[in-house]
């Protein structure tokens, strides 16, 4: 089965709940103030202010307290006087009955794209499970109504204020390439023609053992590499349970790009968990 190529951010999309629970599409309807002057796109972070929903801007240090993820809205069109169901809230709409659909369950798991800049696609990795992601505050599209927010790659993912906690990788859209080589400290040296294709930062690194089994290294690519490169830099020297401390000579190394990761809103960022009142 062919899966789409993820080439741009799209915000946060709910897929299920932690513990394997099914996401049924349940949302909470919360008001948007008449004439609220900021676009809110499907997949954006939102928060309550004076009882109404506003878009929550993201900085590299976090989001502050948020209520959930915006999943569209409904309002009476001030021109046609007809009820509209919209993918996004158009800024300054003069509608006094607007209700936003907000995914506010703190156990919801979302998928999101990983970038290394505003829109430059990067990768997550298995080594990032349990870590925290900052995010990029992208401007959504009025054509699609979708957010452009994305997970922001970093070699340091331990900051408690980051809004997204990694719970998994999206395997459906992963892409892998292989090359022959070995590792020494934070450098992987490849033989022959080197990398068969370019790899972005965050790319997962594993290798094939002599018995044919795949071994995770617990490391990921920290400097983007081009096709033909014979040297790849990883975030830290290999040191994982099972006494794996290096990739042996002439090993088949597997570089896997995970352009999407599974995350949930971090404990301290969600208004239902944070002790601080809105």
Phi, psi and omega in degrees: 000132181274137178246153183291153173275127179272108185240006180199154177292158180215015182084200178253130180240125180292139179236323176192193177242156178298152183085008178081009178289150182276136171279115186269000184091006182295134178224168173251134179271120182229143187286149168250135183296140174311124176075012179308126198266020179233132174299140171236124185253155179302119182103359177281153167288141174225159176219164176270135172225117184053037175085001179237157183278133173229157177289135179263112178290149182249136171244172180293345181262354177145196182236350193077197181278129181236159181265327180166204183245132181286128181234040178102178182202170175224143180197164176274121180298123184293345180267308184272344183064020178258151177289132179241143171246116191239144176290334180217163175268115177285126183308140172069019176294131184270066179238126183264001183244020186290134173238127175271141173266115187241126173280099189249001179291118183294349178268000182293137175257131181244155168253149181207153178282155178251131178232161176252356177210208181297312181225003183286116183294139178232212183211149166263179179208165178296329179295344182271356180302133181086357181265179182246141178248138161281176181221159175263132181268081184276155177275123183290176183256125176286345179282317180262336184082004185265150176293161171242017176292150182207160173289136182258116178302141171207148175283346178244115187233033185253357183294124185293335182281347179299139190279344187242128176258127183283128178241350179181173175250153176266107185281336185300325184251013179289150178227134183237146169228160180234155175207164181257134179178200181207171180241152174213116186051240182261020180238131171256124180257124182256150180254178178064228183271007178073213183292133177283345179203162179290151176228140181272171175297148181091350183302132181290144181238125173218175177212164183264124179285169181300331180273007178090356180278151180269133182244123175284141182264345184075014181231163178217163184290128182251352176226122180304141182237147183263162175303133180093347178297141179252005178224129180234130180265131178248165189291328179203156179300146183292125179201091184232163177306144182100008176065028174275112184238356179196161173267120183299159179302143176061030178277152170277114183260134182252120176255115184244121175269124173251092183290347177232145176234160174259128183222162167233161179294130185297150187308311185284348183267336185276133185296337180280346178254325185290137180285336181290129178289153178287000000 
